[in-house]
Amino acid sequence: MEVTSYISTMEDNELEHSPDQTQMENQEIPRRKKGGLITIPFIIANEAFEKMASYGSLPNMILYLMKDYHLSAAKGANILFIWSAATNFTPLLGAFISDSYLGPFLTIGFGSIVSLLGMILLWSTAMIPESKPPPCIPSTQSCKSPTVGEMTHLLSSFVLMSIGAGGVRPCSIAFGADQLDIRDNPKNERFKESYFGWYTASTLVALLISFSGIVYLQDHLGWKVGFGVLVILMFLSVTMFFIGAPLYTKQKPTKSMLTSLVQVIVVAYRKRKLTLAPPNLSECYHHNKDSEIVVPTDKIRLLNKACVIRNPQQDIAPDGSAINPWRLCTIEQVEELKALLRVLPLWSTGIMLSINNSQNSFPLLQASSMDRHISKNFEIPAASFGSSGFMITMVIWIIPYDRVILPMASKIKHKPAKKANPGRLFKQQ
């Protein structure tokens, strides 16, 4: 009886685990591909809240340095100018670190956290009376200068915010473009076209809020509330970014484009006395496998020497790559540097505008002495006196540019608007 029961049990087990069912169980359940349009709100929110927090601390800062730290207008303006210059320089380092070591996800996450620490440190200068000089004595008008420790406390917050901006700003827009991979979904091509416009619009809205709403809170509710709002905004930036972490496509760090461009300059200089090969001899030029570009262009021909093969046995490895990338570059590297050089004249048109925007302390001091009342109960903040109109115009311009100008230009040129879209650059990177 026990033997019969055992055999029956074995037969039932065999029926339950038939070969077809076992094969189905062994098949891997297809996982949902990461990335896509669902990730874009988290990335845009991270950048927008970071912009609101970081730029919201800048407009009124000269007044904070003069009134609470008793600094002169010239010294305070110099500190803010150096802080602004450092904040504009650190994205270069952040982009290099992202491309070569950490990848965009870790770089943005690190930058967001460091920025949050900088905001908290700045807020503590307003919350802790001992962290800054005591108020001036009204009767004698004598003011005590800040000590080394007090200035170190303040400047440390500036340094942390600059480092944080260097991690977020150079990677955020490219990280969002990486999520819209055309190979996964052909519709992502159109989404990517609109992504850059709406990304810019959200950034400008964030700046508009910073230069109007946040400075209004600082003027009317004090620095404790004003800087506290910055901490809350930066906390939201960090939170929104990491909430979407399971959904992101995380690109691994590769060779830095900055290193690649420097290699072209170095190799072209080393080969400056080399005679260029005829442009139609593709075997004389080094290029990647399956590359559509087999010969360099004729423009800026002096850089073409960087991809000329002198000795195939000494320059080319068995797998087709360069043995020493500091002695031989690919055609693709040369053309990337040429493309960058062609953009420089267009980029240079913004130099004077940047210089003008960096001189924000003097207009603020002038506006603070004016009567800015629209009514008895409402006064325009001095820090938003000259910037709100510019931001509003830029925000309004995004919509007709994306919906009217681009389609119209496409019809006139008989070419799709996507060919003029900068998204291709991020896709290639």
Helices and strands as residue ranges (DSSP letters): H 2-16, H 19-26, G 37-39, H 40-56, H 61-67, H 73-97, I 98-102, H 104-127, G 129-131, H 148-179, H 188-209, I 210-214, H 215-221, H 223-243, G 245-247, H 257-270, G 282-284, G 301-307, H 312-315, H 331-348, H 351-358, H 361-368, G 382-384, H 388-400, I 401-405, H 406-413, G 417-420, H 423-428
